[in-house]
């Protein structure tokens, strides 16, 4: 039997901020019957594996090393026990890679926060990264928030379902830049300019309602876009706050995910330390009915949404927390289940975690 998620348990990897000499990638398990979280294995030898993604076959894991001289490591996943074997490391031009994604045609897309680079790579037969297919560097910054937007900061790169377009959230330029993808080549097709000081960070596409959503780090909002899958075009149609109106503290949104059925959207708030849930209008894609749940920790950098649970990585309190999710209402309830992991930054469920 392939070592992957099933009806009664979810297997997931956790990336973290850690030195090269200490455990930094963790294989964990969620018991879906009880909510119990268990650590199964850990891997060391990679500095700051802050973001990671597994392929649909649950056979390979791809991991950034967030540092000045950035790199991406490829690992084979042992089908019997889920342990990782390194296949190779690809050093890149570009500083602080912070996000990567796999297209439907098998290309790896990577964004670099500090240098503004975006890259695409093909894969070798064994799953390791092949030679670079394309590289683009974003230049310039909007300057509206001087200490955060002094330069371009490509914070994420997200392909559409067909792998024909990719969307780069550039926090420094207040833009979502649209690229066409053909044979792994990135070709600029335009951009959407957001209000100054917005700071777009992460992005998701809801294909069935022709909408996309971007979470914005610097002004505590989510932007709803009308999305055209034929030409990749985006049009802003809504800005909605991620925090309650009466909150007066400092907070920075981080991650964004759809529910598996596409009916709800979730975002994380670092500072307010919450997950916000929105209902999605099935005819317009617009968001409404926000509900908040405290994350049981500090600085929720990343999280995963399943049919039955939400798992949250609280970076500053060093814990992963499990919440039960109601599939009908999208609301979250406390389970009391958590796992201690140093500076967790990313949660990646193996195939089978969402249906």
Residue frames relative to the residue before (quaternion, step in Angstrom):
aa qw qx qy qz dx dy dz
X 1.0000 0.0000 0.0000 0.0000 0.00 0.00 0.00
X 0.4549 -0.6760 0.5041 0.2863 3.56 -0.96 0.86
X 0.4388 -0.7140 0.4939 0.2319 3.52 -0.94 1.00
X 0.3968 0.6960 -0.5118 0.3102 3.56 0.10 1.28
X 0.7254 -0.4544 0.2895 0.4284 3.55 -1.28 0.09
X 0.0930 -0.7929 0.6008 0.0406 3.53 -1.21 0.58
X 0.7945 -0.3233 0.2256 0.4619 3.53 -1.32 -0.26
X 0.7925 0.3481 -0.1580 0.4752 3.58 0.90 -0.94
X 0.8024 0.1538 -0.1117 0.5657 3.59 1.18 -0.20
X 0.2393 -0.7371 0.6165 0.1394 3.52 -1.27 0.56
X 0.1834 -0.7562 0.6191 0.1061 3.54 -0.92 0.93
X 0.0700 0.8043 -0.5852 0.0757 3.57 -0.90 0.86
X 0.3473 -0.7015 0.5855 0.2107 3.52 -1.31 0.56
X 0.1870 -0.7570 0.6179 0.1007 3.53 -1.21 0.65
X 0.2063 -0.7400 0.6281 0.1240 3.55 -0.97 0.95
X 0.0987 -0.8128 0.5738 0.0164 3.57 -1.17 0.48
X 0.4545 -0.5938 0.5600 0.3566 3.51 -1.40 -0.07
X 0.2503 0.7650 -0.5405 0.2449 3.56 -0.39 1.25
X 0.5608 -0.5829 0.4617 0.3642 3.54 -1.27 0.36
X 0.6627 -0.5220 0.3698 0.3893 3.54 -1.30 0.30
X 0.6984 0.5032 -0.2618 0.4366 3.59 1.13 -0.62
X 0.7213 0.4057 -0.2499 0.5026 3.60 1.20 -0.21
X 0.6576 -0.4862 0.3667 0.4436 3.61 -1.18 0.31
X 0.0058 -0.8339 0.5506 -0.0372 3.57 -0.87 0.92
X 0.7232 0.2467 -0.2041 0.6120 3.62 1.25 -0.32
X 0.1067 -0.8220 0.5595 0.0027 3.56 -0.75 1.08
X 0.2387 -0.7140 0.6387 0.1588 3.54 -1.16 0.76
X 0.0083 -0.8222 0.5647 -0.0714 3.56 -0.66 1.17
X 0.2489 -0.7633 0.5809 0.1337 3.54 -1.31 0.33
X 0.1763 -0.7357 0.6446 0.1103 3.53 -1.16 0.77
X 0.2726 -0.7199 0.6161 0.1667 3.57 -0.85 0.99
X 0.3061 -0.8037 0.4818 0.1683 3.58 -0.29 1.25
X 0.6022 0.5562 -0.3676 0.4392 3.61 1.20 -0.26
X 0.8125 0.2584 -0.1052 0.5119 3.58 0.98 -0.84
X 0.4531 -0.6788 0.4555 0.3557 3.59 1.20 -0.50
X 0.4455 0.7122 -0.4474 0.3069 3.59 1.25 -0.05
X 0.2145 -0.7605 0.6048 0.0998 3.56 -1.02 0.94
X 0.0267 -0.8018 0.5962 -0.0318 3.57 -0.94 0.96
X 0.3099 -0.7105 0.5937 0.2159 3.57 -1.07 0.73
X 0.2442 -0.8000 0.5381 0.1037 3.58 -0.81 1.07
X 0.8032 -0.0807 0.1299 0.5757 3.57 0.86 -0.96
X 0.1273 -0.7749 0.6103 0.1041 3.57 -1.28 0.29
X 0.2279 -0.7577 0.6029 0.1019 3.52 -1.28 0.59
X 0.1304 -0.7714 0.6179 0.0791 3.57 -1.03 0.80
X 0.5629 0.6413 -0.4209 0.3078 3.57 -1.29 -0.18
X 0.7216 0.3311 -0.2461 0.5560 3.60 1.25 0.16
X 0.3737 -0.7407 0.5236 0.1938 3.57 -0.88 1.01
X 0.8742 -0.0507 0.0215 0.4824 3.57 -0.97 0.95
X 0.1146 0.7860 -0.5961 0.1170 3.62 0.47 1.14
X 0.0194 -0.8924 0.4504 -0.0186 3.53 0.64 1.23
X 0.7872 0.1149 -0.0885 0.5994 3.59 1.21 -0.34
X 0.0322 0.8014 -0.5936 0.0655 3.55 -0.98 0.89
X 0.0799 -0.7835 0.6157 0.0266 3.54 -1.25 0.56
X 0.2601 -0.7472 0.5947 0.1428 3.56 -1.08 0.83
X 0.4832 -0.6440 0.4951 0.3265 3.57 -1.14 0.53
X 0.6966 -0.5039 0.3179 0.3997 3.57 -1.26 0.38
X 0.6697 0.5065 -0.2957 0.4555 3.57 1.13 -0.63
X 0.3538 -0.7539 0.4740 0.2860 3.60 1.32 -0.13
X 0.4740 0.6772 -0.4327 0.3598 3.58 1.09 0.73
X 0.7957 0.1715 -0.0784 0.5757 3.58 1.20 -0.47
X 0.1627 -0.7542 0.6304 0.0852 3.52 -1.24 0.67
X 0.1474 -0.7838 0.6014 0.0484 3.56 -0.97 0.97
X 0.0705 -0.8366 0.5376 -0.0778 3.53 -0.72 1.18
X 0.3187 -0.7234 0.5753 0.2103 3.58 -0.91 0.89
X 0.2147 -0.6961 0.6586 0.1884 3.52 -1.34 0.40
X 0.2198 -0.8222 0.5165 0.0950 3.55 -0.17 1.34
X 0.3635 0.6879 -0.5413 0.3188 3.54 -0.24 1.36
X 0.7354 -0.4440 0.2715 0.4340 3.58 -1.28 0.29
X 0.7238 0.2247 -0.1721 0.6293 3.58 1.05 -0.75
X 0.2066 -0.8548 0.4674 0.0905 3.53 0.05 1.34
X 0.0116 -0.7858 0.6182 0.0132 3.53 -1.25 0.49
X 0.2283 -0.7303 0.6229 0.1631 3.53 -1.38 0.28
X 0.1883 -0.7800 0.5905 0.0862 3.56 -0.90 0.98
X 0.2267 -0.7410 0.6180 0.1324 3.53 -1.16 0.76
X 0.0789 -0.7893 0.6087 0.0181 3.55 -0.99 0.91
X 0.3369 -0.6723 0.6150 0.2373 3.53 -1.21 0.64
X 0.3016 -0.7402 0.5755 0.1730 3.57 -1.02 0.87
X 0.4044 -0.7130 0.5198 0.2406 3.57 -0.69 1.09
X 0.4000 -0.7579 0.4576 0.2373 3.63 -0.59 1.09
X 0.6644 0.5186 -0.3052 0.4432 3.60 1.22 -0.35
X 0.8446 0.1122 -0.0306 0.5226 3.58 0.98 -0.77
X 0.5277 -0.6770 0.3893 0.3340 3.61 1.27 0.09
X 0.4726 0.6798 -0.4502 0.3345 3.61 1.23 -0.02
X 0.4334 -0.7292 0.4898 0.2012 3.53 -1.19 0.70
X 0.0892 -0.7528 0.6495 0.0589 3.54 -1.17 0.74
X 0.3977 -0.7394 0.4893 0.2361 3.58 -0.64 1.09
X 0.2484 -0.7796 0.5644 0.1095 3.56 -0.95 1.00
X 0.7616 -0.2701 0.1996 0.5542 3.56 1.14 -0.54
X 0.2755 -0.7323 0.6029 0.1560 3.51 -1.34 0.44
X 0.1594 -0.7773 0.6041 0.0736 3.57 -0.86 0.99
X 0.2056 -0.7680 0.5977 0.1034 3.58 -0.52 1.22
X 0.1630 -0.8246 0.5408 0.0314 3.56 -0.87 0.98
X 0.4645 -0.5726 0.5717 0.3600 3.49 -1.34 0.24
X 0.5922 0.5227 -0.3997 0.4651 3.53 -0.59 1.13
X 0.2860 -0.7862 0.5341 0.1217 3.55 -0.96 0.95
X 0.8730 0.0691 -0.0862 0.4750 3.51 -1.12 0.90
X 0.0202 -0.7853 0.6176 -0.0387 3.60 0.36 1.21
X 0.0837 -0.8489 0.5216 -0.0173 3.57 -0.72 1.07
X 0.7908 0.1476 -0.0773 0.5890 3.61 1.24 -0.18
X 0.0711 0.7798 -0.6217 0.0168 3.54 -1.14 0.64
X 0.1109 -0.7810 0.6139 0.0292 3.53 -1.27 0.54
X 0.3202 -0.7156 0.5874 0.2007 3.55 -1.31 0.42
X 0.3377 -0.7396 0.5447 0.2059 3.58 -0.82 0.95
X 0.6632 -0.5141 0.3714 0.3974 3.57 -1.29 0.31
X 0.7025 0.4301 -0.2633 0.5022 3.58 1.20 -0.46
X 0.6219 -0.6286 0.3111 0.3482 3.59 1.26 0.32
X 0.4786 0.6161 -0.4820 0.3987 3.56 1.02 0.75
X 0.3416 -0.7131 0.5781 0.2016 3.54 -1.17 0.71
X 0.1275 -0.7842 0.6059 0.0398 3.58 -0.82 1.07
X 0.0654 -0.8177 0.5713 -0.0271 3.59 -0.83 1.01
X 0.1251 -0.7726 0.6170 0.0826 3.58 -1.04 0.79
X 0.2382 -0.7668 0.5884 0.0951 3.54 -1.13 0.86
X 0.4112 -0.7502 0.4658 0.2261 3.54 -0.60 1.16
X 0.7712 0.4284 -0.2364 0.4073 3.58 0.54 -1.15
X 0.7758 0.3536 -0.1848 0.4889 3.59 0.95 -0.81
X 0.4413 -0.7189 0.4409 0.3066 3.60 1.22 -0.29
X 0.4421 0.6923 -0.4638 0.3318 3.61 1.21 0.28
X 0.0529 -0.7241 0.6798 0.1035 3.52 -1.35 0.43
X 0.1067 -0.8062 0.5819 0.0068 3.56 -0.97 0.92
X 0.1113 -0.7457 0.6446 0.1268 3.53 -1.33 0.33
X 0.0847 -0.7848 0.6139 0.0057 3.54 -1.09 0.86
X 0.3645 -0.6644 0.5993 0.2580 3.51 -1.21 0.57
X 0.4163 -0.6952 0.5276 0.2550 3.55 -1.34 0.01
X 0.4409 -0.6581 0.5419 0.2808 3.54 -1.17 0.66
X 0.7161 -0.4555 0.3080 0.4299 3.57 -1.29 0.21
X 0.7093 0.4444 -0.2725 0.4744 3.58 1.07 -0.64
X 0.6174 -0.5835 0.3301 0.4117 3.59 1.28 0.05
X 0.5165 0.6189 -0.4325 0.4039 3.60 1.23 -0.02
X 0.5955 -0.5688 0.4176 0.3840 3.58 -1.21 0.41
X 0.3267 -0.7213 0.5815 0.1867 3.56 -1.01 0.91
X 0.7515 -0.3392 0.2738 0.4953 3.57 -1.25 -0.32
X 0.6299 -0.5533 0.3897 0.3810 3.54 -1.21 0.54
X 0.3151 -0.7531 0.5523 0.1690 3.56 -1.05 0.86
X 0.8030 -0.0700 0.1033 0.5827 3.56 1.00 -0.82
X 0.0032 -0.7831 0.6218 0.0028 3.55 -1.20 0.63
X 0.0008 -0.7679 0.6399 -0.0278 3.54 -1.02 0.92
X 0.1536 -0.7706 0.6081 0.1133 3.57 -1.09 0.67
X 0.3245 -0.7158 0.5871 0.1939 3.54 -0.88 1.01
X 0.1513 -0.7913 0.5909 0.0419 3.55 -0.98 0.93
X 0.7765 0.3528 -0.2603 0.4526 3.55 -1.06 0.79
X 0.1397 -0.7628 0.6249 0.0898 3.53 -1.35 0.30
X 0.5765 -0.6176 0.4051 0.3496 3.59 -1.15 0.49
X 0.3271 -0.7938 0.4610 0.2243 3.59 1.12 -0.63
X 0.4323 0.7176 -0.4677 0.2817 3.61 1.20 -0.03
X 0.7415 0.1513 -0.1112 0.6442 3.57 1.12 -0.70
X 0.3571 -0.8291 0.3800 0.2014 3.51 0.15 1.41
X 0.7352 0.4420 -0.2601 0.4431 3.59 0.85 -0.87
X 0.7352 0.3761 -0.2358 0.5123 3.61 1.23 -0.20
X 0.7736 0.3141 -0.1529 0.5287 3.59 1.16 -0.52
X 0.2521 0.7920 -0.5097 0.2223 3.54 1.05 0.85
X 0.7815 0.0960 -0.0357 0.6154 3.59 1.30 -0.36
X 0.6426 -0.4827 0.4061 0.4349 3.53 -1.32 0.08
X 0.0280 -0.7840 0.6201 -0.0088 3.56 -1.04 0.85
X 0.1614 -0.7978 0.5773 0.0646 3.58 -0.15 1.30
X 0.1439 -0.8607 0.4863 0.0452 3.57 -0.10 1.30
X 0.8018 -0.0458 0.0145 0.5956 3.61 1.11 -0.44
X 0.1262 -0.7531 0.6389 0.0931 3.53 -1.32 0.44
X 0.0352 -0.8342 0.5458 -0.0713 3.57 -0.52 1.24
X 0.2581 -0.7704 0.5597 0.1630 3.63 -0.66 1.03
X 0.4781 -0.6196 0.5164 0.3475 3.55 -1.24 0.36
X 0.7491 -0.4334 0.2672 0.4239 3.55 -1.31 0.22
X 0.7088 0.4537 -0.2573 0.4749 3.58 0.99 -0.83
X 0.4121 -0.7117 0.4689 0.3222 3.59 1.22 -0.37
X 0.4832 0.6843 -0.4192 0.3501 3.58 1.22 0.43
X 0.7778 0.1595 -0.0999 0.5997 3.60 1.24 -0.41
X 0.1193 -0.7606 0.6324 0.0857 3.53 -1.29 0.48
X 0.2327 -0.7850 0.5693 0.0739 3.54 -1.08 0.86
X 0.1428 -0.8006 0.5811 0.0327 3.55 -0.69 1.18
X 0.2322 -0.7525 0.6040 0.1228 3.56 -0.76 1.09
X 0.0872 -0.8091 0.5811 0.0018 3.57 -0.42 1.26
X 0.3113 -0.7927 0.5014 0.1528 3.55 -0.23 1.34
X 0.6874 0.5123 -0.2881 0.4265 3.59 0.98 -0.81
X 0.7568 0.3775 -0.1954 0.4966 3.57 1.10 -0.69
X 0.3587 -0.7394 0.4905 0.2898 3.60 1.27 -0.09
X 0.5624 0.5787 -0.3922 0.4415 3.55 0.90 0.96
X 0.1976 -0.6614 0.6931 0.2074 3.48 -1.40 0.37
X 0.1709 -0.8087 0.5600 0.0570 3.56 -0.50 1.23
X 0.2713 -0.7803 0.5517 0.1149 3.55 -0.86 1.06
X 0.0658 -0.7876 0.6126 0.0040 3.56 -0.92 1.00
X 0.3342 -0.6646 0.6225 0.2430 3.53 -1.18 0.66
X 0.2006 -0.7681 0.6001 0.0986 3.55 -1.12 0.75
X 0.1392 0.7705 -0.6104 0.1198 3.55 -0.75 1.08
X 0.8273 -0.0903 -0.0025 0.5545 3.55 -0.57 1.21
X 0.7240 -0.4649 0.2297 0.4549 3.53 1.01 0.88
X 0.5647 0.5958 -0.3835 0.4231 3.60 1.28 -0.02
X 0.2966 -0.7502 0.5711 0.1520 3.55 -0.99 0.94
X 0.0031 0.7963 -0.6031 0.0469 3.57 -0.71 1.13
X 0.4208 -0.7320 0.4776 0.2430 3.59 -0.57 1.17
X 0.0830 -0.8127 0.5766 0.0080 3.56 -0.91 0.98
X 0.7653 -0.3044 0.1847 0.5362 3.60 1.18 0.30
X 0.2170 -0.7651 0.5912 0.1337 3.51 -1.33 0.01
X 0.3208 -0.6878 0.6113 0.2244 3.51 -1.35 0.34
X 0.2531 -0.7751 0.5645 0.1285 3.58 -0.69 1.11
X 0.2274 -0.7788 0.5760 0.0997 3.55 -0.76 1.13
X 0.6641 -0.4873 0.3564 0.4411 3.63 -1.17 0.33
X 0.5993 -0.5857 0.3967 0.3747 3.63 -1.00 0.75
X 0.8106 0.2545 -0.2093 0.4842 3.54 -1.00 0.92
X 0.4157 0.7167 -0.4682 0.3070 3.60 1.24 0.30
X 0.1354 -0.8436 0.5071 0.1132 3.61 0.84 -0.94
X 0.0177 -0.8298 0.5578 -0.0027 3.64 0.57 1.07
X 0.1820 -0.8264 0.5316 0.0377 3.57 -0.91 0.97
X 0.8074 -0.0453 0.0708 0.5840 3.62 0.54 -1.18
X 0.2167 -0.7925 0.5701 0.0062 3.55 -1.23 0.63
X 0.0111 0.7762 -0.6304 -0.0034 3.57 -1.11 0.73
X 0.2777 -0.7476 0.5834 0.1537 3.57 -1.24 0.53
X 0.1618 -0.7503 0.6349 0.0880 3.57 -0.98 0.95
X 0.2731 -0.8304 0.4655 0.1385 3.55 0.14 1.35
X 0.6896 0.5316 -0.3053 0.3855 3.60 0.86 -0.93
X 0.7485 0.3084 -0.2183 0.5449 3.62 1.17 -0.39
X 0.4307 -0.7271 0.4401 0.3036 3.58 1.31 0.29
X 0.5307 0.5910 -0.4199 0.4391 3.54 0.89 1.03
X 0.1176 -0.7485 0.6458 0.0948 3.51 -1.33 0.42
X 0.1914 -0.7870 0.5824 0.0689 3.54 -1.22 0.58
X 0.0871 -0.7882 0.6083 0.0327 3.55 -0.99 0.91
X 0.2550 -0.7495 0.5879 0.1660 3.57 -0.92 0.87
X 0.2429 -0.8133 0.5259 0.0547 3.52 -0.82 1.13
X 0.3934 -0.7922 0.4286 0.1840 3.54 -0.48 1.29
X 0.7720 0.4391 -0.2095 0.4090 3.57 0.88 -0.87
X 0.7918 0.2399 -0.1796 0.5321 3.63 1.14 -0.20
X 0.4938 -0.7135 0.4079 0.2841 3.60 1.20 0.54
X 0.5380 0.5965 -0.4302 0.4120 3.55 0.77 1.05
X 0.2377 -0.6705 0.6653 0.2266 3.46 -1.50 0.09
X 0.2244 -0.7539 0.6043 0.1269 3.55 -1.00 0.89
X 0.2288 -0.7402 0.6194 0.1272 3.54 -0.99 0.95
X 0.1214 -0.7900 0.6001 0.0316 3.55 -0.96 0.99
X 0.3752 -0.6182 0.6274 0.2887 3.51 -1.24 0.58
X 0.1462 -0.8192 0.5545 0.0122 3.56 -0.78 1.11
X 0.1561 -0.7723 0.6120 0.0682 3.57 -0.87 1.03
X 0.2932 -0.8046 0.4880 0.1687 3.59 -0.34 1.22
X 0.5987 0.5834 -0.3757 0.4001 3.61 1.16 -0.35
X 0.8158 0.1669 -0.0880 0.5468 3.61 0.91 -0.84
X 0.5347 -0.6771 0.3761 0.3380 3.58 1.28 0.14
X 0.4271 0.7454 -0.4369 0.2665 3.58 1.28 -0.05
X 0.1617 -0.7568 0.6274 0.0868 3.54 -1.22 0.72
X 0.0227 -0.7734 0.6332 0.0199 3.54 -1.15 0.70
X 0.4139 -0.7164 0.5038 0.2481 3.58 -0.72 1.06
X 0.0216 -0.8178 0.5751 -0.0058 3.58 -0.86 0.95
X 0.8127 0.0752 -0.0320 0.5770 3.62 1.21 -0.22
X 0.0557 -0.7202 0.6864 0.0845 3.53 -1.26 0.65
X 0.0170 0.8098 -0.5836 0.0577 3.58 -0.80 1.02
X 0.5011 -0.6857 0.4395 0.2925 3.57 -0.91 0.90
X 0.3683 -0.7302 0.5346 0.2131 3.56 -1.17 0.66
X 0.7321 0.3657 -0.2142 0.5333 3.60 1.26 -0.24
X 0.6099 -0.5588 0.3989 0.3958 3.62 -1.13 0.47
X 0.6083 -0.5944 0.3911 0.3518 3.56 -1.10 0.70
X 0.7200 0.4483 -0.2622 0.4602 3.60 1.04 -0.66
X 0.4976 0.6367 -0.4498 0.3804 3.62 1.22 0.13
X 0.1364 -0.8305 0.5393 0.0299 3.58 -0.73 1.10
X 0.5327 0.6465 -0.4048 0.3668 3.58 1.23 0.02
X 0.6006 -0.5344 0.4474 0.3917 3.55 -1.35 -0.21
X 0.1090 0.7955 -0.5863 0.1074 3.57 -0.86 0.95
X 0.1291 -0.7822 0.6082 0.0396 3.54 -1.17 0.74
X 0.3521 -0.7351 0.5346 0.2232 3.62 -0.49 1.10
X 0.2086 -0.8114 0.5395 0.0836 3.57 -1.10 0.66
X 0.8555 0.0552 0.0399 0.5132 3.57 0.27 -1.27
X 0.1232 -0.7867 0.6035 0.0414 3.55 -1.26 0.50
X 0.0711 0.7990 -0.5914 0.0816 3.59 -0.96 0.93
X 0.3919 -0.6705 0.5814 0.2426 3.51 -1.30 0.55
X 0.4976 -0.5783 0.5311 0.3687 3.54 -1.26 0.34
X 0.6527 -0.5430 0.3421 0.4027 3.64 -1.09 0.53
X 0.7109 0.4304 -0.2650 0.4890 3.62 1.09 -0.63
X 0.4976 -0.7050 0.3963 0.3135 3.59 1.27 0.03
X 0.5184 0.6712 -0.4029 0.3442 3.59 1.24 0.15
X 0.7916 0.2253 -0.0998 0.5591 3.58 1.17 -0.55
X 0.2091 -0.7456 0.6219 0.1162 3.52 -1.27 0.61
X 0.1319 -0.7948 0.5912 0.0373 3.55 -1.02 0.89
X 0.0396 -0.7799 0.6240 0.0289 3.56 -1.17 0.67
X 0.3212 -0.7404 0.5531 0.2067 3.57 -1.18 0.51
X 0.2074 -0.7729 0.5946 0.0781 3.54 -1.15 0.81
X 0.1867 -0.7777 0.5941 0.0854 3.58 -0.61 1.19
X 0.6766 0.3720 -0.3308 0.5427 3.55 -0.50 1.23
X 0.7022 0.3253 -0.1990 0.6012 3.55 0.84 -1.01
X 0.1878 -0.8404 0.4820 0.1615 3.56 1.35 -0.49
X 0.5045 0.6239 -0.4201 0.4240 3.49 0.73 1.19
X 0.2991 -0.6483 0.6513 0.2569 3.47 -1.49 0.13
X 0.1675 -0.7737 0.6039 0.0929 3.58 -0.85 0.98
X 0.1805 -0.7818 0.5920 0.0761 3.54 -0.99 0.91
X 0.0902 -0.7822 0.6155 0.0344 3.60 -0.94 0.95
X 0.3759 -0.6631 0.5911 0.2640 3.54 -1.23 0.56
X 0.2850 -0.7523 0.5739 0.1530 3.58 -1.06 0.83
X 0.3886 -0.7006 0.5490 0.2382 3.59 -0.81 1.02
X 0.3928 -0.7682 0.4482 0.2338 3.63 -0.51 1.10
X 0.6931 0.4626 -0.2903 0.4705 3.60 1.18 -0.31
X 0.7915 0.2884 -0.1434 0.5195 3.61 1.08 -0.68
X 0.4124 -0.7080 0.4716 0.3259 3.58 1.15 -0.55
X 0.4835 0.6839 -0.4320 0.3344 3.60 1.25 -0.08
X 0.4149 -0.7229 0.5127 0.2060 3.55 -1.21 0.66
X 0.0849 0.7766 -0.6210 0.0630 3.55 -1.16 0.70
X 0.7970 0.3726 -0.2302 0.4159 3.55 -1.41 -0.14
X 0.0851 0.8196 -0.5631 0.0626 3.64 0.67 0.96
X 0.0102 -0.7538 0.6570 0.0049 3.51 -1.16 0.78
X 0.2292 -0.7977 0.5497 0.0953 3.57 -0.97 0.88
X 0.0530 -0.7625 0.6438 0.0347 3.53 -1.20 0.67
X 0.4373 -0.6796 0.5226 0.2716 3.59 -0.83 0.95
X 0.4593 -0.7453 0.4288 0.2230 3.56 -0.97 0.89
X 0.4668 -0.6880 0.4507 0.3250 3.62 1.20 -0.03
X 0.7682 0.1989 -0.1418 0.5918 3.55 1.21 0.52
X 0.5260 -0.6424 0.4719 0.2968 3.55 -1.33 -0.18
X 0.8635 0.1238 -0.1195 0.4740 3.53 -1.14 0.87
X 0.0162 0.8331 -0.5510 0.0462 3.62 0.52 1.17
X 0.1739 -0.8414 0.5078 0.0631 3.55 0.05 1.34
X 0.8111 0.0203 0.0750 0.5797 3.56 0.95 -0.87
X 0.0186 0.7951 -0.6061 0.0072 3.57 -1.19 0.45
X 0.2781 -0.7357 0.5922 0.1751 3.55 -1.33 0.27
X 0.2126 -0.7740 0.5878 0.1008 3.56 -0.99 0.91
X 0.0883 -0.7815 0.6176 0.0048 3.55 -0.78 1.13
X 0.6852 -0.4392 0.3469 0.4661 3.56 -1.24 0.02
X 0.8286 0.2639 -0.0803 0.4872 3.56 0.92 -0.94
X 0.7862 0.1964 -0.1110 0.5753 3.60 1.22 -0.29
X 0.1637 -0.6979 0.6730 0.1821 3.48 -1.45 0.21
X 0.1540 -0.7811 0.6023 0.0590 3.56 -0.88 1.03
X 0.1328 -0.8224 0.5530 0.0144 3.58 -0.71 1.11
X 0.2453 -0.7475 0.6033 0.1309 3.56 -0.99 0.96
X 0.1148 -0.7926 0.5985 0.0218 3.58 -0.41 1.27
X 0.3288 -0.8115 0.4495 0.1772 3.55 -0.10 1.34
X 0.7770 0.4068 -0.2179 0.4282 3.58 0.66 -1.06
X 0.7109 0.3939 -0.2673 0.5177 3.61 1.20 -0.31
X 0.4371 -0.7586 0.4173 0.2436 3.56 1.30 0.30
X 0.6490 0.5124 -0.3504 0.4398 3.59 0.85 0.87
X 0.2963 -0.6770 0.6458 0.1917 3.49 -1.37 0.56
X 0.0924 -0.8105 0.5783 0.0128 3.60 -0.77 1.03
X 0.2556 -0.7686 0.5730 0.1249 3.57 -0.98 0.94
X 0.0825 -0.7694 0.6328 0.0289 3.55 -1.02 0.95
X 0.4151 -0.6694 0.5506 0.2763 3.56 -1.05 0.72
X 0.1791 -0.7951 0.5739 0.0797 3.58 -0.93 0.92
X 0.3275 -0.7205 0.5816 0.1880 3.56 -0.92 0.98
X 0.3857 -0.7650 0.4681 0.2165 3.60 -0.48 1.15
X 0.6608 0.5165 -0.3118 0.4466 3.60 1.11 -0.59
X 0.7996 0.2792 -0.1328 0.5148 3.58 0.86 -0.95
X 0.4203 -0.7218 0.4552 0.3084 3.59 1.20 -0.37
X 0.5054 0.6720 -0.4186 0.3431 3.60 1.26 -0.06
X 0.3479 -0.7373 0.5539 0.1690 3.54 -1.26 0.64
X 0.0876 -0.7727 0.6256 0.0618 3.55 -1.16 0.66
X 0.5568 -0.6244 0.4462 0.3178 3.54 -1.16 0.71
X 0.2207 -0.7717 0.5821 0.1304 3.57 -1.00 0.86
X 0.4108 -0.7022 0.4803 0.3279 3.57 1.13 -0.59
X 0.5874 0.5819 -0.3588 0.4331 3.55 1.31 0.03
X 0.1591 0.7789 -0.5958 0.1141 3.56 -0.88 0.95
X 0.2642 -0.7453 0.6000 0.1211 3.52 -1.35 0.38
X 0.3473 -0.7451 0.5322 0.2022 3.58 -0.86 0.93
X 0.1532 0.7479 -0.6292 0.1460 3.56 -0.75 1.16
X 0.4696 -0.7009 0.4619 0.2737 3.56 -0.86 0.96
X 0.8714 -0.1092 0.0374 0.4768 3.57 -0.90 1.08
X 0.0835 0.8188 -0.5634 0.0717 3.64 0.67 1.00
X 0.1305 -0.8355 0.5334 0.0215 3.55 -0.90 0.94
X 0.8084 0.0909 -0.0246 0.5810 3.62 1.17 -0.38
X 0.1268 -0.7629 0.6307 0.0640 3.56 -1.10 0.80
X 0.0205 -0.8072 0.5889 -0.0358 3.57 -0.77 1.06
X 0.2462 -0.7780 0.5597 0.1444 3.62 -0.35 1.20
X 0.4425 -0.6576 0.5320 0.2977 3.55 -1.11 0.64
X 0.6849 -0.4832 0.3492 0.4189 3.56 -1.22 0.52
X 0.6825 0.4086 -0.3441 0.4988 3.55 -0.83 1.05
X 0.5589 0.6079 -0.3938 0.4037 3.58 1.23 -0.29
X 0.7611 0.1521 -0.1096 0.6209 3.57 1.15 -0.61
X 0.2714 -0.7703 0.5576 0.1482 3.54 -1.05 0.79
